[in-house]
Amino acid sequence: MLTTTQSLIQSVKKNIRCLDVYQAQYEMKSNPALLVDVREPIEHQKQAPKGAINIPRGMLEFILPQKAPDLDSAIYLHCAMGGRAVLAAEQLHRIGYKNITVIDAPVASVCDVFNN
């Protein structure tokens, strides 16, 4: 039986650290962290939170180790609605990253908070 994308995301989300945008911003002000937008470049160009770097989900495992070689680095992920960020977080845990957080909010909310 095929698992729906939404079911997969909900299942994975149970094992991923997720925060709302306000809590994520608060933590990032207190501790150095990397904010990663896992959307496609065209999406990032249209709307992006201040300070975010764009690494599309399909390239994350190849590019992130160059940007954050320390597996204990604090990394906050976001996407358009949260699904891609959750799946990206799972993949980063698989390759050894230990301090991954998903910002569980639509990109418009992330931009509103981080750009003000």
KEKE-3310 file (N, C-alpha, C; in steps of 0.2 Angstrom, whole numbers, plus 5000, padded with zeros to 4 digits):
npx = (5004:5003:5010:5003:5010:5007:5004:5017:5025:5019:5022:5036:5038:5035:5047:5056:5063:5053:5048:5038:5038:5042:5048:5059:5066:5069:5078:5088:5093:5099:5109:5122:5117:5112:5101:5092:5084:5075:5068:5066:5077:5071:5059:5065:5071:5060:5054:5061:5067:5077:5094:5094:5101:5100:5097:5092:5081:5085:5098:5104:5112:5123:5128:5127:5136:5148:5145:5142:5152:5153:5145:5137:5132:5120:5106:5093:5078:5068:5053:5041:5029:5032:5033:5043:5054:5053:5055:5068:5075:5074:5083:5095:5097:5100:5112:5120:5119:5115:5109:5096:5082:5066:5057:5041:5031:5022:5031:5028:5025:5037:5045:5039:5042:5056:5061:5058)
npy = (4994:5011:5024:5040:5056:5066:5058:5052:5063:5067:5056:5056:5068:5066:5062:5073:5088:5102:5119:5134:5149:5160:5155:5149:5160:5167:5158:5158:5170:5170:5160:5155:5150:5141:5146:5138:5137:5126:5126:5127:5136:5146:5149:5154:5165:5173:5176:5177:5173:5185:5182:5169:5154:5147:5130:5119:5105:5093:5094:5095:5086:5086:5099:5105:5099:5106:5119:5118:5110:5104:5092:5095:5108:5121:5120:5127:5123:5128:5129:5130:5126:5117:5103:5099:5103:5095:5082:5084:5087:5074:5067:5074:5070:5056:5057:5061:5073:5082:5092:5098:5108:5111:5124:5126:5133:5143:5149:5163:5168:5165:5174:5186:5187:5185:5195:5207)
npz = (5000:4996:5004:5009:5005:5015:5026:5027:5031:5043:5051:5051:5057:5070:5076:5074:5079:5080:5079:5083:5073:5081:5092:5086:5081:5093:5099:5089:5090:5102:5101:5090:5073:5059:5046:5035:5019:5011:5000:4982:4971:4963:4971:4982:4978:4975:4988:5004:5020:5030:5031:5028:5020:5004:5000:4991:4994:4987:4985:4997:5006:4999:4999:5011:5021:5017:5021:5034:5042:5055:5064:5075:5073:5075:5066:5057:5048:5035:5024:5011:5017:5027:5025:5016:5024:5035:5030:5025:5037:5043:5034:5036:5049:5047:5040:5050:5057:5072:5078:5073:5068:5063:5057:5060:5050:5038:5024:5022:5035:5041:5035:5038:5052:5053:5045:5051)
capx = (5000:5006:5009:5003:5015:5005:5005:5024:5027:5016:5025:5043:5037:5035:5054:5059:5061:5049:5046:5035:5043:5044:5053:5065:5069:5071:5083:5093:5096:5104:5114:5123:5114:5112:5095:5092:5078:5076:5064:5070:5080:5066:5055:5069:5072:5053:5052:5065:5069:5083:5099:5093:5104:5096:5100:5087:5081:5088:5105:5106:5117:5130:5131:5127:5143:5153:5143:5142:5155:5152:5138:5133:5130:5113:5103:5085:5076:5061:5051:5035:5023:5034:5034:5050:5059:5053:5059:5075:5078:5075:5089:5101:5099:5103:5119:5124:5118:5112:5105:5092:5076:5061:5052:5034:5027:5022:5036:5026:5026:5044:5048:5037:5046:5064:5063:5056)
capy = (5000:5017:5029:5047:5061:5069:5052:5051:5069:5066:5050:5058:5074:5064:5061:5079:5094:5107:5125:5139:5154:5165:5152:5148:5166:5168:5153:5160:5177:5168:5155:5155:5145:5142:5146:5135:5137:5120:5126:5128:5143:5151:5150:5158:5172:5177:5177:5173:5177:5188:5178:5162:5152:5142:5124:5114:5098:5088:5095:5096:5081:5087:5106:5107:5098:5112:5125:5117:5103:5102:5089:5098:5114:5122:5121:5128:5122:5130:5128:5134:5125:5113:5096:5098:5104:5089:5077:5086:5086:5067:5065:5076:5066:5050:5058:5062:5080:5081:5098:5100:5110:5113:5130:5124:5139:5144:5154:5170:5169:5165:5180:5192:5187:5186:5202:5213)
capz = (5000:4995:5010:5006:5007:5021:5031:5028:5034:5050:5054:5052:5061:5077:5078:5072:5083:5077:5083:5079:5070:5086:5097:5082:5081:5099:5100:5085:5093:5108:5099:5082:5070:5051:5044:5028:5015:5007:4993:4975:4970:4961:4976:4987:4975:4976:4995:5008:5026:5030:5034:5026:5014:5000:4998:4989:4997:4983:4985:5004:5008:4995:5000:5019:5024:5016:5024:5041:5043:5062:5065:5081:5072:5075:5059:5057:5041:5033:5017:5010:5022:5032:5023:5014:5029:5039:5026:5025:5043:5043:5030:5039:5055:5044:5038:5056:5060:5078:5081:5067:5070:5058:5058:5057:5049:5031:5022:5023:5042:5043:5032:5042:5058:5052:5041:5054)
cpx = (5004:5005:5008:5008:5013:5006:5013:5027:5025:5020:5033:5043:5038:5042:5059:5058:5058:5047:5042:5040:5046:5049:5059:5069:5072:5078:5089:5096:5101:5110:5115:5120:5113:5104:5095:5085:5079:5072:5069:5072:5075:5061:5058:5070:5065:5052:5057:5066:5076:5088:5099:5098:5099:5100:5094:5087:5085:5096:5108:5112:5124:5133:5131:5133:5148:5151:5143:5145:5154:5145:5134:5131:5122:5110:5095:5083:5069:5060:5045:5030:5026:5036:5041:5055:5059:5057:5066:5079:5079:5082:5095:5103:5102:5110:5123:5123:5114:5108:5101:5085:5072:5057:5046:5030:5027:5028:5034:5027:5033:5047:5045:5041:5053:5065:5061:5061)
cpy = (5006:5022:5036:5051:5064:5064:5052:5057:5069:5061:5053:5064:5072:5063:5067:5084:5100:5113:5130:5144:5159:5161:5150:5154:5168:5164:5156:5166:5175:5164:5155:5149:5147:5141:5144:5134:5131:5120:5127:5135:5148:5153:5155:5165:5176:5180:5173:5177:5179:5183:5171:5160:5147:5136:5120:5108:5093:5088:5096:5092:5083:5094:5107:5105:5103:5118:5124:5110:5100:5099:5091:5105:5115:5124:5121:5127:5125:5129:5132:5133:5120:5106:5095:5098:5098:5083:5078:5085:5078:5065:5068:5072:5059:5051:5060:5069:5079:5086:5102:5102:5112:5119:5128:5130:5140:5150:5161:5172:5170:5172:5186:5192:5189:5193:5208:5214)
cpz = (5000:5001:5007:5009:5014:5027:5033:5032:5041:5054:5056:5057:5069:5080:5076:5077:5079:5082:5079:5077:5076:5091:5093:5082:5087:5101:5096:5087:5099:5106:5092:5079:5062:5050:5036:5025:5011:5001:4987:4975:4968:4966:4981:4984:4975:4983:4999:5014:5026:5034:5031:5020:5010:4998:4997:4992:4994:4983:4993:5007:5005:4997:5007:5022:5023:5020:5032:5042:5050:5063:5071:5079:5072:5069:5060:5050:5040:5026:5016:5015:5027:5030:5021:5019:5034:5036:5026:5031:5045:5040:5033:5045:5052:5042:5044:5060:5066:5081:5075:5070:5064:5061:5055:5056:5041:5030:5024:5031:5044:5041:5036:5049:5057:5048:5044:5061)
residu = (MET:LEU:THR:THR:THR:GLN:SER:LEU:ILE:GLN:SER:VAL:LYS:LYS:ASN:ILE:ARG:CYS:LEU:ASP:VAL:TYR:GLN:ALA:GLN:TYR:GLU:MET:LYS:SER:ASN:PRO:ALA:LEU:LEU:VAL:ASP:VAL:ARG:GLU:PRO:ILE:GLU:HIS:GLN:LYS:GLN:ALA:PRO:LYS:GLY:ALA:ILE:ASN:ILE:PRO:ARG:GLY:MET:LEU:GLU:PHE:ILE:LEU:PRO:GLN:LYS:ALA:PRO:ASP:LEU:ASP:SER:ALA:ILE:TYR:LEU:HIS:CYS:ALA:MET:GLY:GLY:ARG:ALA:VAL:LEU:ALA:ALA:GLU:GLN:LEU:HIS:ARG:ILE:GLY:TYR:LYS:ASN:ILE:THR:VAL:ILE:ASP:ALA:PRO:VAL:ALA:SER:VAL:CYS:ASP:VAL:PHE:ASN:ASN)
# end
